[in-house]
């Protein structure tokens, strides 16, 4: 069952009801901006982000409630879908309409990081992968299993990144692709096979072998987060 979709559908219904109430209680709305804002409670956050003029804004849940002048619903603290960058509900429009995206929603430590779009669009694939892995670890903890298809979908939804430009195995602790500078890449996943990955996050104290992706020859190993090559590394011409 797709719980995130169910939650988003419920949020959409709530927002539509709020907008109907606003429309009935306010015959005219302010015309000081043409940004597509939803109900009043979300407008406060839009104004705050717009006036901050910062490329990156980190707000705790308490700060968000103070800005919005309303308590966050329970779903905001329990479901990552509440913070999805989607134009289908007014909650997200409160930041999307002023060119910000949610790049991290830490439900455990109760904070959100917004990043302005023009900076967000300059992110490299490596930076995008870091954001995705960080969000997964923040929400589910390390060892969360995710499919290749889901990684592509997350990157496409968040960054509009073409899947043809992404090779998730380039970001594995236990796998190296020829031509990739292994030690310069962020290591984020463990390869499980059959299109599945285990998300460990960056700087994980990984222990285990590293295999050459093309022939599964062991070319090095990690010991508690420290990587060492073996003789096969140079023999195979790896970087």
C-alpha positions as CSV (number, residue, x, y, z in Angstrom):
1,X,0.0,0.0,0.0
2,X,1.4,3.4,-0.9
3,X,1.0,5.2,2.4
4,X,2.7,8.4,1.1
5,X,0.1,8.7,-1.7
6,X,-2.7,8.2,0.8
7,X,-1.3,10.9,3.1
8,X,-0.8,13.4,0.2
9,X,-4.4,12.8,-0.9
10,X,-5.6,13.5,2.6
11,X,-3.5,16.7,2.8
12,X,-4.9,17.8,-0.5
13,X,-8.5,17.4,0.8
14,X,-7.7,19.4,3.9
15,X,-6.1,22.2,1.9
16,X,-9.1,22.4,-0.5
17,X,-11.4,22.7,2.5
18,X,-9.3,25.4,4.0
19,X,-9.3,27.3,0.7
20,X,-13.0,27.1,0.5
21,X,-13.3,28.5,4.0
22,X,-10.9,31.3,3.1
23,X,-12.9,32.1,0.0
24,X,-16.1,32.4,1.9
25,X,-14.7,34.5,4.7
26,X,-12.7,36.8,2.5
27,X,-14.4,38.4,-0.5
28,X,-11.2,40.1,-1.6
29,X,-7.6,39.1,-1.1
30,X,-4.5,41.3,-1.1
31,X,-2.9,41.9,-4.5
32,X,0.6,42.8,-3.3
33,X,2.0,39.7,-5.0
34,X,1.2,37.4,-7.9
35,X,2.7,34.4,-6.4
36,X,0.3,31.4,-6.3
37,X,-0.2,31.0,-2.6
38,X,-2.7,28.8,-0.9
39,X,-4.5,29.5,2.4
40,X,-3.4,32.2,4.8
41,X,-1.5,29.9,7.2
42,X,0.9,29.0,4.4
43,X,1.3,32.6,3.2
44,X,3.3,33.4,6.4
45,X,6.0,30.9,5.5
46,X,6.1,32.1,1.9
47,X,6.6,35.7,3.1
48,X,9.3,34.6,5.5
49,X,11.3,32.7,2.9
50,X,10.9,35.4,0.3
51,X,12.1,38.1,2.7
52,X,15.0,36.0,4.1
53,X,16.8,36.3,0.7
54,X,19.0,33.4,1.9
55,X,20.2,30.6,-0.4
56,X,19.6,28.0,2.4
57,X,17.2,28.2,5.4
58,X,17.1,25.8,8.3
59,X,14.0,26.0,10.5
60,X,13.0,23.8,13.5
61,X,9.5,22.7,13.8
62,X,9.0,25.2,16.6
63,X,10.3,28.0,14.4
64,X,8.0,26.9,11.6
65,X,5.0,27.0,13.9
66,X,5.9,30.4,15.1
67,X,6.2,31.7,11.5
68,X,3.0,30.1,10.4
69,X,1.2,31.1,13.6
70,X,-0.4,27.6,13.6
71,X,0.7,24.3,15.0
72,X,2.0,21.7,12.6
73,X,-0.3,18.7,12.1
74,X,0.8,15.4,13.4
75,X,1.5,14.2,9.9
76,X,4.3,16.8,9.5
77,X,6.3,15.0,12.3
78,X,5.5,11.5,11.2
79,X,5.4,11.4,7.4
80,X,8.1,12.6,4.9
81,X,5.3,13.0,2.3
82,X,4.0,16.1,4.2
83,X,7.2,17.9,3.0
84,X,7.2,16.6,-0.6
85,X,8.0,19.2,-3.3
86,X,4.7,18.9,-5.1
87,X,2.5,21.6,-6.7
88,X,-0.6,19.6,-5.9
89,X,-1.2,21.1,-2.5
90,X,-0.9,24.5,-0.9
91,X,1.5,23.4,1.8
92,X,4.3,22.9,-0.7
93,X,3.3,25.9,-2.7
94,X,4.2,28.0,0.3
95,X,7.9,27.4,-0.5
96,X,7.7,26.4,-4.2
97,X,6.0,29.6,-5.1
98,X,9.0,31.6,-3.8
99,X,11.5,29.4,-5.6
100,X,12.5,27.3,-2.6
101,X,12.7,23.5,-2.3
102,X,12.8,21.2,0.7
103,X,16.2,19.5,0.5
104,X,16.2,17.9,3.9
105,X,13.3,16.9,6.3
106,X,14.7,15.5,9.5
107,X,11.7,14.1,11.3
108,X,13.8,12.8,14.2
109,X,15.5,16.1,15.1
110,X,12.5,18.0,13.9
111,X,13.9,20.5,11.4
112,X,13.5,21.3,7.7
113,X,16.1,22.7,5.3
114,X,14.9,24.8,2.4
115,X,17.2,25.8,-0.5
116,X,16.6,28.5,-3.1
117,X,16.0,27.1,-6.6
118,X,18.7,29.0,-8.4
119,X,21.3,27.5,-6.1
120,X,19.5,24.2,-6.0
121,X,19.7,23.8,-9.8
122,X,23.5,24.2,-9.7
123,X,23.9,21.1,-7.7
124,X,26.1,18.4,-9.2
125,X,24.9,14.8,-9.4
126,X,27.2,14.0,-6.5
127,X,25.6,16.7,-4.4
128,X,22.1,15.5,-5.4
129,X,23.0,12.0,-4.4
130,X,24.2,13.3,-1.0
131,X,20.9,15.1,-0.4
132,X,18.8,12.0,-1.3
133,X,20.9,9.7,0.9
134,X,20.9,12.1,3.8
135,X,17.1,12.4,3.7
136,X,16.7,8.6,3.6
137,X,19.0,8.1,6.6
138,X,17.4,11.0,8.5
139,X,14.0,9.5,8.1
140,X,14.6,5.7,8.2
141,X,18.1,5.4,9.6
142,X,21.0,3.6,7.9
143,X,20.4,0.2,6.3
144,X,17.2,1.2,4.6
145,X,16.8,-0.9,1.4
146,X,15.9,1.0,-1.8
147,X,15.6,-0.1,-5.4
148,X,17.4,1.4,-8.4
149,X,14.0,2.5,-9.7
150,X,13.2,4.3,-6.5
151,X,16.5,6.2,-6.6
152,X,15.8,7.3,-10.1
153,X,12.3,8.4,-9.1
154,X,13.5,10.4,-6.1
155,X,16.2,12.2,-8.1
156,X,13.7,12.9,-10.9
157,X,11.1,14.3,-8.6
158,X,13.4,16.4,-6.5
159,X,16.0,17.6,-9.1
160,X,14.3,16.7,-12.5
161,X,17.5,14.7,-13.1
162,X,17.5,12.4,-16.1
163,X,18.1,8.8,-15.1
164,X,20.6,8.3,-17.9
165,X,23.0,10.6,-16.1
166,X,22.9,8.6,-12.9
167,X,24.9,5.4,-12.1
168,X,24.0,4.7,-8.4
169,X,26.7,2.0,-8.2
170,X,29.3,4.8,-8.5
171,X,28.2,5.7,-5.0
172,X,28.7,2.3,-3.3
173,X,31.1,1.4,-0.6
174,X,31.5,-2.1,-1.8
175,X,31.6,-1.6,-5.6
176,X,33.8,0.3,-8.1
177,X,33.2,1.0,-11.7
178,X,36.1,1.4,-14.0
179,X,36.9,5.0,-15.0
180,X,35.4,6.4,-11.7
181,X,37.8,8.0,-9.2
182,X,36.5,5.8,-6.3
183,X,38.1,7.8,-3.4
184,X,36.8,11.1,-4.7
185,X,33.2,9.9,-4.9
186,X,30.8,10.2,-2.0
187,X,30.1,6.7,-0.7
188,X,26.5,6.3,0.2
189,X,25.2,2.8,-0.5
190,X,25.9,-0.9,-0.3
191,X,25.1,-2.9,-3.4
192,X,22.8,-5.8,-2.7
193,X,22.3,-7.1,-6.3
194,X,19.2,-7.4,-8.5
195,X,18.8,-3.6,-8.6
196,X,18.7,-3.2,-4.8
197,X,20.8,-1.0,-2.6
198,X,21.2,-0.5,1.1
199,X,21.4,3.2,2.0
200,X,24.1,3.8,4.6
201,X,24.8,7.5,4.2
202,X,28.1,9.3,3.9
203,X,31.0,8.6,6.4
204,X,29.5,5.3,7.5
205,X,32.0,3.1,9.3
206,X,31.8,0.4,6.7
207,X,33.6,-2.9,6.9
208,X,33.7,-5.2,3.9
209,X,35.2,-6.0,0.5
210,X,35.1,-3.8,-2.5
211,X,34.5,-5.6,-5.8
212,X,35.2,-4.5,-9.4
213,X,31.7,-4.1,-10.9
214,X,32.5,-5.8,-14.2
215,X,33.9,-9.1,-12.9
216,X,33.3,-9.1,-9.1
217,X,37.0,-9.4,-8.4
218,X,37.9,-8.1,-4.9
219,X,40.1,-5.0,-5.4
220,X,40.1,-3.6,-1.8
221,X,38.5,-3.5,1.5
222,X,37.0,-1.2,4.2
223,X,37.8,-1.6,7.8
224,X,35.7,0.5,10.1
225,X,35.4,3.3,7.5
226,X,39.0,3.1,6.3
227,X,39.6,2.0,2.7
228,X,42.6,0.1,1.4
229,X,43.4,-1.2,-2.1
230,X,44.9,-4.6,-2.9
231,X,47.1,-5.7,-5.8
232,X,44.1,-6.2,-8.1
233,X,43.4,-2.5,-8.1
234,X,46.4,-1.5,-10.1
235,X,46.3,-4.7,-12.2
236,X,42.8,-3.8,-13.4
237,X,43.8,-0.2,-14.0
238,X,41.3,1.3,-11.6
239,X,41.5,4.9,-10.6
